[in-house]
């Protein structure tokens, strides 16, 4: 689904695209000493190092251009997209070929290009003994890992922005870019350790003891810009980077989100002292820093604009849906999320909430209040207390962020399955709603349509219900399989709203809700009478969670096979999965088995991560 056109969005895209050539030009002039250098080591603009740095910049930006071309091909060509979306780490994994390939290519560019650029340090060269060769080799490896670290920092910074107009335009999956960001950070850490090791070995060949490398020699010290403080600033950058890395571990991200979030700003210290250590460390990070700054300015702007909460509703299983008055709904698309701050609860905390529904002047989000002292519980208590006394609580909204679901607007789909758990239903509601709206035009004028015979002669008009049934037979089949710890999920506001929407479209909706709070036998379905009477809606409920494979065989298989054999080509089944890690793994395994056993049914799986 393409982004809605807005003047601000177009301006951001143009500005973000311009960042790349502007960064290249800036580095080019930097190397020519036309820009002041404040590093302790500015040797990238000296002699032959100028050409070396220029060559490395060409390789860096050429790789980014190649990445853009592949991303555009994947956006426009379904076969390319399917190849890049192949899961390569097993049927349970969400890791795709595209992200793994980009990670390894980025690492290859960092190491190979830097190796080629610094090869002159050891070849061709004559050595007087083994010690001189070893020292030259360590010098080569030290410079190689240092230069590679600069390139890797550039790659790490590119996906650092919560919102990137370029990534959004190219349709790069948010989860994949975050995952590659994490992988590259780990690779940068091991490269940094290697750089330190080679530097220490190289220093051991000098006559000065290793203990003196941090000692300043008083009045005889050459001063800044002469490698005097090289090791001091390098150590500061190292420990700052280790701190960022440790607070980014999964256990910290999940249990202490605020510690993870705020400690990430230490990356400013890492980049600054890395630049003080050696000027070459900053060249490749410039575009990422610029995009991160643009994103930061946009997020900071939300601080100066409050949005009133129009209402909050309690849903089955204790969930809440909250409607906020904001114009951001005009640019919000299915599958995205926003970040919410409630200043009366916590001035500094922003938390991500998935968007259920968006209009031109509102967005509706869904969440679980959680335990008493958690942010979501305190937010719920505050907002509900203010609304009771007819006050309009104010929140601050950032976003929208995240990937846009392709399944919501894929016209080739025969079946769209949402297999979700807990609040993972929130993006599923938005995706199903968008799919219905895409196809509503087929029946919205059914009340005034007349049936036309093949010869063009008008016959007696058919009843509206009969015409809708005919259209629906060829329409999209929608399936919502929702598990949560609570009864009455089928009565959730959004489930009822989707059922009503289906009644005026060419789609058919099957809902199967699972109450996981108490394992037990099947229970009766309680659904609003006006919903039960709508055509094309079928509702099931149970206490035991069926595997996705069971649900696919029970509800999806026969209609999908019929659609595949009736037409000239197979019509695919789209499956959206959002839930905890084990839930997602089981879903992916089921989807893989279903596709393997039913070769005539192409399956496209889209996963929204719970863990990142």
C-alpha positions as CSV (number, residue, x, y, z in Angstrom):
1,X,0.0,0.0,0.0
2,X,1.5,3.3,-1.1
3,X,1.9,6.1,1.3
4,X,-0.7,8.8,1.3
5,X,0.5,12.0,-0.5
6,X,1.2,14.9,1.8
7,X,3.4,17.9,1.3
8,X,5.3,17.2,4.5
9,X,5.8,13.6,3.6
10,X,7.1,14.5,0.1
11,X,9.4,17.1,1.5
12,X,10.8,14.6,4.0
13,X,11.4,12.1,1.3
14,X,13.2,14.6,-0.9
15,X,15.3,15.8,2.1
16,X,16.2,12.3,3.1
17,X,17.2,11.4,-0.5
18,X,19.4,14.5,-0.7
19,X,21.2,13.5,2.5
20,X,23.1,10.8,0.7
21,X,24.8,12.8,-2.1
22,X,25.2,15.7,0.3
23,X,27.0,13.5,2.8
24,X,29.3,12.2,0.1
25,X,30.2,15.6,-1.1
26,X,30.9,16.8,2.4
27,X,33.3,13.9,3.0
28,X,34.9,14.6,-0.3
29,X,35.7,18.1,0.6
30,X,36.6,17.0,4.1
31,X,39.3,14.8,2.7
32,X,40.6,17.7,0.6
33,X,41.1,19.7,3.9
34,X,38.5,22.2,2.9
35,X,36.6,21.4,6.1
36,X,38.3,21.8,9.5
37,X,39.4,18.6,11.2
38,X,39.1,18.3,15.0
39,X,40.4,14.8,15.4
40,X,43.6,13.8,17.0
41,X,44.5,11.8,13.9
42,X,43.6,13.5,10.6
43,X,45.8,11.4,8.3
44,X,42.9,10.7,5.9
45,X,43.6,14.0,4.2
46,X,47.3,13.5,3.8
47,X,49.1,12.3,0.7
48,X,48.0,8.9,-0.7
49,X,45.4,8.5,2.1
50,X,43.2,11.1,0.3
51,X,42.7,8.7,-2.6
52,X,42.3,5.7,-0.3
53,X,39.5,7.5,1.6
54,X,37.8,8.6,-1.6
55,X,37.9,5.0,-3.0
56,X,36.4,3.7,0.2
57,X,33.6,6.3,0.0
58,X,32.9,5.3,-3.6
59,X,32.5,1.7,-2.5
60,X,30.3,2.6,0.4
61,X,27.8,4.7,-1.5
62,X,27.9,2.4,-4.5
63,X,26.8,-0.4,-2.2
64,X,23.9,1.7,-0.9
65,X,22.9,2.5,-4.5
66,X,22.9,-1.2,-5.3
67,X,20.8,-1.8,-2.2
68,X,18.3,0.8,-3.3
69,X,18.0,-0.8,-6.8
70,X,17.3,-4.3,-5.2
71,X,14.8,-2.8,-2.8
72,X,12.9,-1.1,-5.7
73,X,12.9,-4.3,-7.6
74,X,11.4,-6.2,-4.6
75,X,8.8,-3.5,-4.3
76,X,7.7,-3.7,-7.9
77,X,8.3,-7.3,-8.7
78,X,6.6,-10.0,-6.7
79,X,9.1,-12.8,-7.7
80,X,12.1,-10.8,-6.4
81,X,10.1,-10.0,-3.2
82,X,9.3,-13.7,-2.6
83,X,13.0,-14.7,-3.1
84,X,14.2,-12.1,-0.6
85,X,11.4,-13.1,1.8
86,X,12.5,-16.7,1.9
87,X,13.1,-17.9,5.5
88,X,16.6,-19.5,5.6
89,X,17.1,-20.3,9.3
90,X,14.5,-23.1,9.4
91,X,10.8,-23.3,9.1
92,X,10.4,-21.8,12.6
93,X,12.5,-18.7,11.9
94,X,11.4,-15.2,10.8
95,X,14.9,-14.5,9.5
96,X,14.8,-13.9,5.7
97,X,17.3,-14.3,2.9
98,X,17.1,-10.5,2.2
99,X,18.3,-9.4,5.6
100,X,21.0,-12.1,5.9
101,X,22.3,-11.3,2.4
102,X,22.5,-7.6,3.2
103,X,24.3,-8.2,6.5
104,X,26.9,-10.4,4.9
105,X,27.4,-8.1,1.9
106,X,27.7,-5.1,4.3
107,X,30.4,-6.9,6.3
108,X,32.1,-8.0,3.1
109,X,32.2,-4.4,1.8
110,X,33.6,-3.2,5.1
111,X,36.4,-5.8,5.3
112,X,37.2,-6.3,1.6
113,X,37.3,-2.7,0.6
114,X,39.4,-1.7,3.6
115,X,41.8,-4.6,2.9
116,X,42.3,-3.5,-0.7
117,X,42.8,0.1,0.4
118,X,45.5,-0.8,3.0
119,X,47.2,-3.6,1.2
120,X,50.2,-1.4,0.4
121,X,51.2,-1.6,4.1
122,X,52.6,-5.1,3.5
123,X,52.8,-5.6,-0.3
124,X,55.0,-4.9,-2.1
125,X,57.5,-4.4,0.7
126,X,60.8,-6.0,1.8
127,X,61.2,-6.9,5.4
128,X,64.4,-7.2,7.5
129,X,63.6,-10.2,9.6
130,X,60.5,-11.9,11.0
131,X,59.9,-9.2,13.6
132,X,59.6,-6.4,11.0
133,X,57.2,-8.6,9.0
134,X,55.1,-9.3,12.0
135,X,55.0,-5.6,13.0
136,X,54.0,-4.6,9.5
137,X,51.3,-7.3,9.5
138,X,49.9,-6.1,12.9
139,X,50.0,-2.5,11.6
140,X,48.0,-3.6,8.5
141,X,45.4,-5.5,10.6
142,X,45.2,-2.6,13.1
143,X,44.5,-0.1,10.3
144,X,42.2,-2.6,8.5
145,X,40.0,-3.2,11.5
146,X,40.0,0.5,12.4
147,X,38.9,1.5,8.9
148,X,36.3,-1.3,8.8
149,X,34.9,-0.2,12.1
150,X,34.3,3.3,10.5
151,X,32.4,1.6,7.6
152,X,30.4,-0.6,10.0
153,X,29.4,2.3,12.2
154,X,28.0,3.9,9.0
155,X,25.9,0.8,8.3
156,X,24.8,0.6,12.0
157,X,23.5,4.2,11.9
158,X,21.5,3.9,8.8
159,X,18.6,1.9,10.3
160,X,18.8,3.8,13.7
161,X,16.0,6.1,12.9
162,X,12.5,5.2,14.1
163,X,11.1,6.8,11.0
164,X,13.0,6.9,7.6
165,X,11.2,8.4,4.6
166,X,13.6,6.5,2.3
167,X,13.0,3.1,4.1
168,X,9.2,3.8,4.0
169,X,9.3,4.6,0.3
170,X,11.3,1.5,-0.5
171,X,9.0,-0.7,1.6
172,X,11.9,-2.1,3.7
173,X,10.4,-4.2,6.6
174,X,10.8,-2.5,9.9
175,X,11.6,-5.7,11.8
176,X,14.3,-6.7,9.3
177,X,16.0,-3.3,9.4
178,X,16.1,-3.4,13.2
179,X,17.4,-6.9,13.3
180,X,20.2,-6.0,10.8
181,X,21.0,-3.0,12.9
182,X,21.5,-5.3,15.9
183,X,23.6,-7.8,14.0
184,X,25.9,-5.1,12.6
185,X,26.3,-3.6,16.1
186,X,27.6,-7.0,17.3
187,X,29.9,-7.3,14.3
188,X,31.2,-3.8,15.0
189,X,31.9,-4.8,18.6
190,X,34.0,-7.8,17.6
191,X,35.8,-5.7,15.0
192,X,36.5,-3.2,17.8
193,X,38.0,-5.9,20.0
194,X,40.2,-7.1,17.1
195,X,41.3,-3.5,16.5
196,X,42.3,-3.1,20.1
197,X,44.2,-6.5,20.1
198,X,46.1,-5.7,17.0
199,X,46.9,-2.2,18.3
200,X,48.3,-3.6,21.6
201,X,50.4,-6.2,19.7
202,X,51.7,-3.5,17.4
203,X,52.6,-1.3,20.4
204,X,54.6,-4.2,21.9
205,X,57.2,-3.8,19.2
206,X,57.9,-0.2,20.3
207,X,60.6,0.6,22.9
208,X,58.1,2.4,25.2
209,X,56.3,0.1,27.7
210,X,52.6,-0.4,27.2
211,X,52.0,1.3,30.5
212,X,53.1,4.6,29.1
213,X,50.7,4.9,26.2
214,X,48.2,6.9,28.3
215,X,50.9,9.1,29.9
216,X,51.2,12.7,28.8
217,X,54.7,14.2,28.8
218,X,54.0,17.6,30.2
219,X,55.3,20.6,28.3
220,X,57.0,18.5,25.7
221,X,53.6,17.0,24.6
222,X,53.0,17.9,20.9
223,X,49.4,18.6,21.7
224,X,46.1,17.8,20.0
225,X,46.2,16.6,16.4
226,X,49.5,14.8,16.8
227,X,48.3,11.4,18.2
228,X,48.9,12.5,21.7
229,X,45.4,11.7,23.0
230,X,44.7,8.9,20.5
231,X,44.4,6.1,23.1
232,X,42.6,8.1,25.8
233,X,39.7,9.1,23.5
234,X,39.7,5.6,22.0
235,X,39.2,4.0,25.4
236,X,36.3,6.4,26.2
237,X,34.7,5.4,22.9
238,X,35.2,1.7,23.7
239,X,33.6,1.8,27.1
240,X,30.7,3.9,25.9
241,X,30.1,1.4,23.1
242,X,30.2,-1.5,25.5
243,X,27.7,0.3,27.8
244,X,25.3,0.8,24.8
245,X,25.7,-2.8,23.8
246,X,25.1,-4.3,27.2
247,X,21.9,-2.2,27.8
248,X,20.7,-3.3,24.3
249,X,20.6,-7.0,25.1
250,X,17.2,-8.7,24.8
251,X,16.8,-9.3,28.5
252,X,17.3,-5.5,29.2
253,X,15.1,-4.4,26.3
254,X,12.2,-6.5,27.5
255,X,12.5,-6.0,31.2
256,X,13.9,-2.5,31.4
257,X,12.8,-0.7,28.3
258,X,13.5,2.8,29.6
259,X,17.0,1.9,30.5
260,X,17.5,0.5,27.0
261,X,16.0,3.5,25.4
262,X,17.8,6.3,27.2
263,X,21.1,4.5,27.3
264,X,21.0,4.4,23.5
265,X,21.7,8.2,23.4
266,X,25.2,7.3,24.6
267,X,25.9,6.5,20.9
268,X,26.5,10.2,20.6
269,X,29.5,9.8,22.9
270,X,30.6,6.8,21.0
271,X,30.5,8.6,17.6
272,X,32.1,11.8,19.0
273,X,35.0,10.2,20.7
274,X,35.5,7.8,17.7
275,X,35.9,10.9,15.6
276,X,38.3,12.4,18.1
277,X,40.2,9.1,17.9
278,X,40.5,9.2,14.1
279,X,38.8,11.4,11.5
280,X,38.0,8.5,9.2
281,X,35.5,7.1,11.7
282,X,32.9,9.8,11.0
283,X,32.8,9.8,7.1
284,X,30.4,6.8,6.7
285,X,28.2,7.7,9.7
286,X,27.2,11.1,8.3
287,X,24.1,10.0,6.3
288,X,22.9,7.9,9.3
289,X,23.5,10.8,11.7
290,X,21.6,13.2,9.4
291,X,18.6,10.9,9.1
292,X,18.6,10.2,12.8
293,X,18.7,14.0,13.4
294,X,15.7,14.5,11.1
295,X,13.8,11.8,12.9
296,X,14.8,13.3,16.2
297,X,13.5,16.8,15.2
298,X,10.2,15.3,14.1
299,X,9.8,13.4,17.4
300,X,10.8,16.4,19.4
301,X,8.1,18.5,17.7
302,X,5.5,16.2,19.3
303,X,6.5,17.6,22.6
304,X,5.0,20.9,21.7
305,X,1.6,19.5,20.7
306,X,-0.9,17.8,22.9
307,X,-3.6,15.5,21.6
308,X,-6.9,15.0,23.5
309,X,-8.1,11.5,24.3
310,X,-11.6,11.3,22.9
311,X,-12.5,8.1,24.7
312,X,-11.3,4.8,26.1
313,X,-13.3,1.5,26.1
314,X,-12.9,-1.7,28.0
315,X,-12.8,-4.8,25.8
316,X,-13.0,-8.5,26.6
317,X,-10.0,-10.0,28.4
318,X,-9.2,-6.7,30.0
319,X,-7.9,-5.0,26.8
320,X,-8.5,-1.3,26.2
321,X,-9.1,0.6,23.0
322,X,-8.3,4.3,23.2
323,X,-9.2,6.9,20.6
324,X,-7.0,10.0,20.3
325,X,-7.9,13.2,18.3
326,X,-5.0,13.8,15.9
327,X,-4.4,14.4,12.3
328,X,-1.7,11.7,12.1
329,X,-4.5,9.3,11.1
330,X,-4.3,10.6,7.6
331,X,-0.8,9.1,7.1
332,X,-1.3,6.0,9.2
333,X,-1.5,2.7,7.4
334,X,-2.3,-0.9,8.3
335,X,0.3,-2.6,10.4
336,X,1.9,0.6,11.8
337,X,2.3,1.8,15.4
338,X,2.6,5.1,17.2
339,X,4.5,6.1,20.3
340,X,2.5,7.6,23.1
341,X,3.6,9.8,26.0
342,X,1.2,10.8,28.8
343,X,2.9,13.8,30.5
344,X,0.7,13.6,33.6
345,X,2.0,10.1,34.1
346,X,5.6,10.4,32.9
347,X,7.1,13.3,31.0
348,X,10.0,11.2,29.6
349,X,8.4,7.9,28.7
350,X,7.1,7.0,25.2
351,X,5.7,3.6,24.6
352,X,4.7,1.9,21.3
353,X,1.0,1.0,20.7
354,X,-0.3,-0.6,17.6
355,X,-3.0,1.3,15.6
356,X,-6.3,-0.4,15.3
357,X,-8.1,2.2,13.2
358,X,-7.3,5.5,11.7
359,X,-9.4,8.3,10.3
360,X,-8.7,11.8,9.1
361,X,-8.9,13.2,12.6
362,X,-8.4,10.3,15.0
363,X,-6.4,7.2,15.7
364,X,-7.5,4.2,17.8
365,X,-4.9,2.1,19.6
366,X,-5.2,-1.1,21.6
367,X,-3.3,-2.2,24.6
368,X,-3.4,-4.3,27.8
369,X,-3.2,-2.3,31.1
370,X,-0.8,-4.7,32.7
371,X,0.3,-4.7,36.3
372,X,-0.5,-1.9,38.7
373,X,2.9,-0.1,38.7
374,X,3.5,-0.5,34.9
375,X,3.2,2.5,32.7
376,X,0.2,1.2,30.8
377,X,-1.7,0.6,34.0
378,X,-0.9,4.1,35.3
379,X,-1.9,5.6,32.0
380,X,-5.2,3.7,32.0
381,X,-6.1,4.8,35.5
382,X,-5.2,8.5,34.8
383,X,-7.2,8.7,31.5
384,X,-10.2,6.8,32.8
385,X,-10.3,9.1,35.9
386,X,-10.1,12.2,33.9
387,X,-12.8,11.1,31.4
388,X,-15.2,10.3,34.3
389,X,-15.2,13.9,35.4
390,X,-15.6,15.0,31.7
391,X,-12.0,16.2,31.3
392,X,-10.1,15.6,28.2
393,X,-6.7,14.0,29.1
394,X,-3.8,15.0,26.9
395,X,-1.3,12.7,25.3
396,X,1.6,13.3,22.9
397,X,1.8,11.2,19.8
398,X,4.8,10.3,17.7
399,X,4.7,8.4,14.4
400,X,3.4,6.5,12.7
401,X,6.3,4.0,12.6
402,X,6.8,0.5,11.3
403,X,6.2,-1.5,8.2
404,X,3.0,-1.2,6.2
405,X,1.4,-4.6,5.5
406,X,1.4,-5.7,1.9
407,X,-1.3,-8.2,2.5
408,X,-3.9,-5.5,3.1
409,X,-3.8,-4.3,-0.5
410,X,-2.7,-7.3,-2.4
411,X,-5.4,-7.8,-5.1
412,X,-4.2,-11.3,-6.0
413,X,-5.1,-12.8,-2.6
414,X,-7.9,-15.3,-2.3
415,X,-7.6,-15.6,1.5
416,X,-6.2,-13.4,4.2
417,X,-5.5,-15.1,7.5
418,X,-4.7,-13.3,10.7
419,X,-3.3,-15.6,13.4
420,X,-2.7,-13.4,16.4
421,X,-2.4,-13.5,20.2
422,X,-3.2,-10.8,22.8
423,X,-2.7,-7.3,21.6
424,X,-1.2,-8.7,18.4
425,X,-4.8,-8.5,17.2
426,X,-4.5,-4.7,16.9
427,X,-2.6,-4.6,13.6
428,X,-4.7,-7.5,12.4
429,X,-7.8,-5.5,12.8
430,X,-6.3,-2.6,10.8
431,X,-5.1,-5.0,8.0
432,X,-8.5,-6.8,7.7
433,X,-10.4,-3.5,7.7
434,X,-8.1,-2.1,4.9
435,X,-8.6,-5.3,2.9
436,X,-12.4,-4.9,3.2
437,X,-12.3,-1.3,2.2
438,X,-10.2,-2.1,-0.8
439,X,-13.0,-4.4,-2.1
440,X,-16.1,-2.6,-0.9
441,X,-16.6,-0.9,-4.2
442,X,-17.7,-4.3,-5.7
443,X,-21.0,-4.2,-3.7
444,X,-21.5,-0.6,-2.4
445,X,-24.0,0.1,-5.1
446,X,-25.7,-3.3,-5.1
447,X,-29.0,-1.7,-4.2
448,X,-29.3,0.1,-7.5
449,X,-27.5,-2.4,-9.8
450,X,-29.4,-4.4,-12.4
451,X,-28.4,-7.8,-13.7
452,X,-27.2,-7.7,-17.3
453,X,-27.6,-10.8,-19.5
454,X,-24.6,-11.9,-21.6
455,X,-26.1,-10.4,-24.8
456,X,-26.4,-7.0,-23.2
457,X,-30.2,-7.3,-22.7
458,X,-31.5,-6.3,-19.3
459,X,-33.3,-9.0,-17.4
460,X,-35.4,-8.7,-14.3
461,X,-33.2,-7.3,-11.6
462,X,-32.1,-9.8,-9.0
463,X,-32.7,-9.3,-5.3
464,X,-29.9,-7.4,-3.6
465,X,-29.0,-10.3,-1.2
466,X,-28.7,-12.7,-4.1
467,X,-26.4,-10.3,-6.1
468,X,-24.2,-9.8,-3.0
469,X,-23.9,-13.6,-2.6
470,X,-22.8,-14.0,-6.2
471,X,-20.2,-11.2,-5.8
472,X,-19.0,-12.7,-2.5
473,X,-18.3,-16.1,-4.0
474,X,-15.5,-14.5,-6.1
475,X,-14.5,-12.2,-3.3
476,X,-11.8,-12.2,-0.6
477,X,-12.1,-14.7,2.3
478,X,-11.0,-13.3,5.6
479,X,-10.0,-15.3,8.7
480,X,-9.3,-13.9,12.2
481,X,-7.9,-16.5,14.6
482,X,-7.4,-14.7,17.9
483,X,-6.1,-16.2,21.2
484,X,-6.1,-14.3,24.5
485,X,-6.6,-15.0,28.2
486,X,-10.3,-14.0,28.6
487,X,-13.8,-14.8,27.5
488,X,-16.0,-13.0,25.0
489,X,-13.3,-12.0,22.5
490,X,-15.9,-12.4,19.8
491,X,-17.7,-9.4,21.3
492,X,-14.8,-7.1,21.0
493,X,-15.7,-3.7,19.5
494,X,-13.4,-4.2,16.5
495,X,-14.6,-7.8,15.8
496,X,-18.2,-6.6,15.7
497,X,-17.1,-3.6,13.5
498,X,-15.4,-5.9,11.0
499,X,-18.4,-8.2,10.9
500,X,-20.6,-5.3,10.0
501,X,-18.2,-4.0,7.4
502,X,-18.1,-7.4,5.8
503,X,-21.9,-7.3,5.5
504,X,-21.6,-4.5,2.9
505,X,-18.7,-5.9,0.9
506,X,-17.8,-8.8,-1.3
507,X,-15.8,-10.5,1.4
508,X,-16.5,-13.4,3.8
509,X,-15.3,-13.3,7.4
510,X,-14.6,-16.3,9.6
511,X,-13.7,-15.5,13.3
512,X,-12.3,-18.2,15.6
513,X,-11.5,-16.8,19.1
514,X,-9.7,-18.9,21.8
515,X,-10.0,-18.2,25.5
516,X,-6.7,-19.4,26.9
517,X,-7.4,-18.5,30.6
518,X,-8.9,-21.9,31.4
519,X,-8.3,-25.0,29.2
520,X,-11.5,-26.8,28.5
521,X,-14.0,-27.9,26.0
522,X,-15.8,-26.0,23.3
523,X,-18.1,-23.3,24.5
524,X,-21.1,-21.6,22.9
525,X,-20.7,-18.5,20.8
526,X,-22.3,-15.3,22.0
527,X,-22.4,-12.7,19.3
528,X,-24.6,-9.7,18.8
529,X,-27.8,-10.6,17.0
530,X,-27.4,-7.9,14.3
531,X,-23.9,-9.3,13.5
532,X,-25.1,-12.9,13.4
533,X,-27.7,-11.9,10.8
534,X,-25.2,-10.3,8.4
535,X,-24.3,-12.3,5.4
536,X,-20.8,-13.7,5.0
537,X,-19.9,-13.8,8.7
538,X,-19.1,-17.0,10.7
539,X,-18.0,-17.0,14.3
540,X,-16.5,-19.9,16.4
541,X,-15.1,-19.9,19.9
542,X,-13.1,-22.4,22.0
543,X,-11.0,-22.8,25.1
544,X,-8.3,-25.0,23.6
545,X,-6.1,-23.3,21.1
546,X,-6.0,-25.2,17.8
547,X,-2.7,-25.2,15.9
548,X,-2.7,-22.9,12.9
549,X,-2.3,-26.0,10.6
550,X,-5.6,-27.3,12.0
551,X,-7.4,-24.0,11.4
552,X,-6.0,-23.7,7.9
553,X,-7.1,-27.3,7.0
554,X,-10.5,-26.7,8.6
555,X,-11.4,-23.3,7.1
556,X,-9.0,-22.3,4.4
557,X,-7.9,-25.4,2.4
558,X,-11.0,-26.2,0.4
559,X,-12.0,-22.7,-0.7
560,X,-8.3,-21.9,-1.6
561,X,-7.9,-25.1,-3.6
562,X,-11.2,-24.5,-5.4
563,X,-10.0,-21.0,-6.3
564,X,-6.7,-22.3,-7.5
565,X,-8.2,-25.0,-9.8
566,X,-11.0,-22.9,-11.2
567,X,-8.8,-20.1,-12.5
568,X,-5.9,-20.2,-14.9
569,X,-3.4,-19.5,-12.2
570,X,-3.1,-20.1,-8.5
571,X,-4.4,-17.5,-6.1
572,X,-2.3,-17.1,-3.0
573,X,-3.2,-17.2,0.7
574,X,-1.7,-14.4,2.8
575,X,-1.0,-15.2,6.5
576,X,-0.4,-12.4,9.1
577,X,1.2,-13.5,12.3
578,X,1.7,-11.5,15.5
579,X,2.3,-13.0,18.9
580,X,5.0,-14.2,21.4
581,X,8.1,-15.9,20.1
582,X,6.9,-19.5,20.6
583,X,3.4,-18.7,19.2
584,X,5.1,-17.2,16.1
585,X,7.4,-20.2,15.7
586,X,4.5,-22.6,15.8
587,X,2.6,-20.5,13.3
588,X,5.5,-20.5,10.8
589,X,5.9,-24.2,11.1
590,X,2.2,-24.7,10.4
591,X,2.3,-22.4,7.4
592,X,5.3,-24.3,6.1
593,X,3.5,-27.7,6.5
594,X,0.3,-26.4,5.0
595,X,2.1,-25.1,1.9
596,X,4.1,-28.4,1.5
597,X,1.0,-30.5,1.7
598,X,-1.0,-28.3,-0.6
599,X,1.4,-27.5,-3.5
600,X,-1.4,-25.8,-5.4
601,X,-1.8,-23.1,-2.9
602,X,0.9,-20.4,-2.8
603,X,1.3,-19.0,0.8
604,X,2.8,-15.6,1.7
605,X,3.6,-15.1,5.4
606,X,4.0,-11.7,7.1
607,X,5.2,-11.5,10.7
608,X,4.9,-8.6,13.0
609,X,7.6,-9.1,15.7
610,X,6.7,-9.1,19.4
611,X,10.3,-9.2,20.5
612,X,12.0,-6.1,19.0
